[in-house]
Amino acid sequence: MEKWLEGLEPVVVRQDLKVPYRYSMGATTSRFFIEIRDNRKIMGIRCPQCDVVFVPPRTTCGRCFSQLHEWVEVGNQGTLETYTQVRYTTPAQPAVAPFYYGIIKLDGADTGLAHIVGDLKGQEPRIGMRVQAVFKEERKGNMLDIRYFKPVGEEEEKGAGSRVQGARPKKKVQKAKRRKGEKSRIKVKAKKSIKKKTARGKTKKTVKPARPRRKKGPALRRKAKGEK
């Protein structure tokens, strides 16, 4: 079987195989990228049962499996929750190494968004650092329309004061008020029921039945009279 290889030199060819393709992102992800491309807005989607805002958005809540339809705008700023450094360059990476990936929890969102952390000016990122999205001038409708997230100074953070940050706490306050009102109503009902019980207890008097007298036998009667 191997005799046909005699006198032949093996030839080794190294090449990269590329398979370009397209796929449909669906209605939910498409709207997410369209808002970034056309309006520079980062949108999330809220679960009506869990009150959780997902960024990036999804069609189904992973906690209660509710269908999600309520779109909300979240802030362009957020908090860096964790990060890692990429030390090698490959064609699949969106930037030249070394660079940092991070998970950012945007203001108004309850989940983290993975993206590049850049413009660090020679410093390392830190967990808890405030960052802000930097959008590209020419956007195509994908995640790289956000160039990276850069650190935010105190002045920039105050100036960016997002209306989105104020929207979510209001809803939380309203929800807390509703819960407080429900608790107070329950307390009032409980007090009323206790008063009724105490009133009933006062009106009704419990009378103990009298003990029946024991009849004295002949021996006891003789003893009482002093007879033997």
URDA-V491673 format. One record per backbone hydrogen bond with DSSP energy under -0.5 kcal/mol. NH is the residue of the N-H (numbers start at 0). CO is the residue of the C=O. Records with the same first field share a line. If there is no record, write none. Layout:
# URDA-V491673
NH->CO + CO
This chain:
# URDA-V491673
4->1
5->2
7->4
11->9
12->10
17->15
28->24
29->25
30->26
31->27
32->28
33->29
34->30
35->31
36->32
37->33
38->34
39->34 + 35
40->34
41->73
42->40
43->71
44->53
45->69
46->51
50->46
53->44 + 51
60->65
64->60
67->58
69->45
70->68
71->43
73->41
74->106
77->130
78->104
79->128
80->78 + 102
81->102
83->100
85->98
86->84
92->89
97->85
98->85
99->116
100->83
101->114
102->81
103->101 + 112
104->78
105->103
106->76
108->105
109->52
110->52
112->103
113->111
114->101
116->99
117->115 + 148
122->119
127->79
128->125
130->77
131->149
132->75
133->147
134->132
135->144
138->136
144->141
145->142
146->133 + 144
147->133
148->115
149->131
151->129
156->152
157->153
158->154
159->155
160->157
165->161
166->162
167->163
168->164
169->165
170->166
171->167
172->168
173->169
174->170
175->171
176->172
177->173
178->174
179->175
180->176
181->177
182->178
183->179
184->180
185->181
186->182
187->183
188->184
189->185
190->186
191->187
192->188
193->189
194->190
195->191
196->192
197->193
198->194
199->195
200->196
201->197
202->198
203->199
204->202
206->204
207->205
220->216
221->217
222->218
223->219
224->220
225->221
226->221
